[in-house]
Structure formats: C-alpha cells, structure tokens
C-alpha cells in the first residue's frame, strides 16, 4: 500500500511563563507520510519539520514519527 505524502501547516504549542509571553503561536510546516488519521490527530512518518518564520529545522535530529493534534492543524496538502 502506497502512503500519501502530505504537507501540514500547523501551530505548535507554546509555553507561557510569567517572564515570557509570546505574542503568537509558532507556525510550523511538516512534510512526511500520512501513517494514520483519526478525528483527533495525525501521525506522520519520516517527518521533516521547519518553523516557518525562521526556516529552522525542528527538532534538529529528525524523529521517526510526529503526532499532530488536529486542533493545531491549519492546512493539509496531499503531495501525491
């Protein structure tokens, strides 16, 4: 079975502290293969993720999977 390659634009979680109050969520772009989709989440294999505002890879070492809650997703684009 061929897996669908996808590009996901989503808002990463932000930690709020008394000294640090971010003004906006970190917008991220993840490209990888859709392993599983439910009503609540996406599981992406071989994910390559970058912070859109800086282009910086996140995390620096590529994980095997990414779990993205659907409430954080702005857009899903199927690439194949």
Secondary structure, DSSP 8 states (H G I E B T S, - for coil): ----EEEEEEEE-----SS---SS-EEEEEEEEEEEE-SSEEEEEEEEEEETTT--BSSSS--SEEEEEGGGEEEEEE--
